[in-house]
Amino acid sequence: MQVISGWINQSLVCSKVKILITGVSGFIGSYLAAFFQSQSYEVFGTTSRTFEYCKYSGCRMFYNVRLGTSIPESALSNYDFVIHASYDQTEGNALLNYNGTLTWVEQLKNAGSKRQVLLSSCSAHPDSPSEYGKLKCALEYEFLAQGLDVVRLGLVIGDGGLFAVIQKVLCLPVTIALTGVTIQLISVQLVAQALLNMLETSPVAYPVGLYYDRSFTMIELAKLLQKESFGQNSCKAGLVLPIPVGFVSSILNLLSMFSSDTKRFAKSLSALRHSSHLSFQSDLARLGLGKHNSFVDSCNAEIANGLKEQADE
C-alpha cells in the first residue's frame, strides 16, 4: 500500500466533516472530490492508479489500494460519509468487485464509518443481460439490508465516462442513432449536489433515483448535442440516421463470436434495451433539486421547435 500525501495546501483542509471516496481518480469520483473540497469538506480517497494518473489533487490524502485487497489500518477512520465509486472494469471480475466492495464496507463500519452510499446504476436488475447490471443489483441488496444508502445514477453527463464515448459517436458527420431504446440522464453537477443534500437526510430503504424526470431517445440526444457542447467535445450539425436497435443487435450477435470487444458491446446494447423497458422514479424533487432540469428544458425546447418547423411546412 502506498500513501500519496502532502501535495496540496494543507491550510485548505480545515473542515470537521470527513468524506472518503473510493475510486476517487475516476470521472465521477474526481468530480465529487473537487466538489466536496470546494464546500470545505475534508476529502480522502482510494485509487488503484498511481499519482501521475490521478486527475484531481484536492484530496487531503490518497490511499493507493485496489479492490480485492483490504484497506490498510492507516486509512481506516470514522468518516462522516463514504461514497463507494470504485469499480474494476476488467471483464470477469464481478466476484472481485462484489466481495471487494463488501469487505471495504465491513472494514469501514468497524472503524466507525456508519453512513455509506453505493453509486449504482439504472441498469441494476436481477435479470440484466450485463454482468455490471447484475453486480450492481446484488450490491444494492447488501447495502440496503445493512441500512446503508444506494443511489441509482442515470447516464452521467460530463467530460468523461460512458457519456464522453457516446458523445463522440453521436458527433460523427453521419450519426447512427438507435431507435427503440431510451436512456435516463443526469449531470455530474446534480449528482454531487444530490449527495451533498443526502448528508442532511436519513437513509431510506430503497435506491434513490438520480436522473431527470423523463427519458431520452438517442435521436433526441444526438440532435441536442449538435446544439450544445458538454465538456471538451463539441458537435457539428450532421446527418442523424435512425437505425432500429433490433437490427443492430442481430448484426452484433453474429459478429461477437469473432471479437471480444464486439461481444462486450453487444452485451452493453442488450442491457440498454433491457433498461428501456423498466420504469424509473426520480428523487431529485425529494432532495430539493426538482427545478434543476436545464438539460431537460433544452431538450424539450428543441423538440418543440422541431414540431413547430414541421407544422410551418
N, C-alpha and C positions, 0 to 999 in steps of 0.2 A: 504494500500500500504506500502510495506517495501522497504527501500533503503539499499542496501548492498554496502558499500563503505569503502575506506581506508585500503584495504588489499593487495595493491601492492605498489611497489616503485613509488611514485608519480613523482620522477625525470625523470622517463622514458617517462612520458607523457608531451611532450613539443611542439607538433605539433599544427599548427593553423587550420588544416583541421579536422573537427569533423564528425564522422560516427556513426550512430545509426543502430544497427542490432536487429530486433525483432526476438524472438525465438533463442537467442544467445547461449543457452545451448544445442541446438540440434547438430546433427552430422555436418551438413553443417555450421550452424551458428557459432559453436565453432571454426571450422577451419578458417572461414573468419575472426573472431575476432583476432585469433592468427596471421594470415597473415597480416592484415592491421596494427596491432600493431607493427609487425616486420618492416613495411615500414614507421614507425614513425608517423602514423596517431593516432589521439585521438579517441579511440573507446569506445562507450557506448552501452548498451544492455538492452533489456527487456527479462524476462523469467518468466514462471509460476512455475518454480522449486525453491526450497529453496537452500541455499548456499551449503549444503553438496552434492547436486546432480549436481552442476554446474561443467562441465568438464574443463572449461577454466578460468584462473584467470588473464587474461591480459587486461580486460576492466578497464577503469578508474572507472566506476560505473555500477552496475546492478540495474535495477528497477524491482521489483517483481510485475508484473501486468499481468493479464490474458486477452485473447481475450474476448470481451463481456463487458469489463469494460473500462472506459476512462483512458487515460494516465494522471497521475497527473501533475499539473502545474509545480511542481519542476523538472519534467523530460522533459518538452517541451523546445525546443531551436531551433535556426535556424541552424540545422545540414546541413553540406555541401552535405551529401549523406545519404539516408535512404534505408536500404535493408530489405524488408519485407520477412522474412523467417519463420514467426510464423504460425503454423497450429495446430488446435486441432483435434487429430485423433479419437476422440470419434465418433462412428457411429451415424448418425442422426444429427450431429452438423454443417451441411453445411450452414444453415442460420446464425448461430452464427459466423462461420468463415467469411462469406461474409460481414455481417453488421459490425462485429468487426474490420475487416481489413480496410474497408472504413471509419469507424469512426476515426481510428488512422490516416489514410491518411489526412482527413479533419483537424483534430487537428494539425498535424504537418505542413500542408500547412499554416494554420492560424498563426502558430508560426514562419513562415519564412523558413521552410524546403521545397524548391521547387523541388529539384532533388530526386525523389523516384523511386525505382525499385521493381517490383514484381518478386519473384522467382517462375516461373510457371513450367509446365511440358509438355513433348511431348504428354501426354495423354489428354491435354486440347482440348476439341472439344465439340460442342453443342450436338452431337449425341453419346457422350461417354457413354458406359454402366455403368461406375462407377460414384459415387457421387463426388469423388475427381476430375475427369476429367471435369465434368460439372461445378463444382465450380470454378476451375482454369480458364476455358473458360469465365465464367461470370465476374470474376475479371479482366481478361485481357482486356475485352471490356471497363470496367470502367476506368482502368488505362490509356489506350490509348486514350480514349475520353477526359481525363484531361491533355493530353500531357505528361504523365509520361512514364517511361521505363518498359518494360516487357522482361524478358529473359526466354526462354523455355529450361529447362535442360533435357538432356538425363539421363539415369540411372547413378547416380554419383558413380564412383569407389573410394573406400576408406574403412577405417576401421570402418564402421558404416552404419546406414540407411538400405535401402532395399537391397543394394548390398551385405552387410555382411550376410544377411539372405540367399540370393540366393547363395552366395559363399559356405555357409555351406551345402546347399542342393546338390550343384554340386560337392562337395568334398567328398561325401559319397563313400564307396567302390564300390557300384553299383549306378551309376548316371542315373536318368531318365531325359533325355534331350528332351524337347518338340520340335517336328518338326512342321513346318507350321507357326512359329512365328519368328519375328526378333525384335531386340531391338537396340535403339540408346544408345551410351555410351559416358561418359565424365569423366575425372579425376577431383577430388575435387581441385587439384592444378590449373588446367586450368580454372575452374570456378572462382577461386579467382583472377587469373591473368587477365581474361577477364573483370571482374567487375572493376578492377583497371584501365584497359585501357579505359573502358567506361567513366570513370571520365573525360577523356581528349577529349571526343567526345560529340556532341549534341544528344539529344534524337531523336529516329527515330519513325515513325508512324506505326511500325509493330513489332511483337515479334522477338527478337533476338535469333537465334538458337545457343545454346551452346551444341554441340555434335560433335563427329568425323564425317568426311565426308563420312562414309559408315556405314551401319547397320551390326549387328552380329546375327548369329543364336545361339541358345542355345548350340548346339553341338560344334560350334567354341569356344564359351566362356568356356565351360566345359574343352575342350582339352587345351586351353590356360592357364586356371587356374592350370592345372596339371604341366605346365611348369614354371609358375611364381607365386610368392607369393605377395598378396596385404594385407597390414595391418598385424594383428596378426595371421590370419588364413593361413594355407598352405595346399596344396592338394598333395595327393599321387596318383600316376598313378593307375587308376582303370578302370573298365568296364563302358563304356558310352552306355546306352541303349536308342536308339531313340524311342519315342512313339508319334504318331500323336496327336496334340493338340485337335482335334475334339473328339477323343475317350475319352481323359481325361475330357474334358468339359462335355460330356454326363454323365459320372460317377458322377462328382461333382454335377451336377444339380439334379441328383436323390437323392444324399445324403444330399443336402443343406437343405432339409426340417427337418432334424434331428439335425443339428448343425449350430449355428450361425457363428462359425469360418469357417466351410466349405462353408457356404453361402458367406462370405466375400471373401474367397479365389477364389471361382467360379467367383465372380464379377471382381476381380483383373485379373483373367485369361482372362475373356471376354474383359476387357479393353486392355490387351496386344494384343489380337488377332485383336481388332479394330484398334489400332495404327499401327499394322504391315502393314495395307493396305493404310496408309497415306504416303504422300511424304514429305520429310524434306529437308531443305536447311540450311547447316551450315554457320554461320557467323564468324567462327574462323579466316578465312583469312582476312576478312574485319577489324578485330580487331588486326591484326598483329600476329596471332597465328597459321597460316596455316601450319607451319612446325613442330609444337609440336604434332606429331602423333606417339609417340613411341609405344603406345599400339596398334595402327593400324598396324604399321610396324611389330611388333612382331607377330600379328595375321596373317598378310599376309605372313610372312616368314614361319610360322607354316603350313599354307595351302600349300605353295609352296613345302615345304619339304614332306608333305603328298602326293602331286601329284607326286613328283619325286620318292618316295618309291613305289607307285603304278606302275609307268612306269618301274622301275627296275625289278619289279616282272614279 
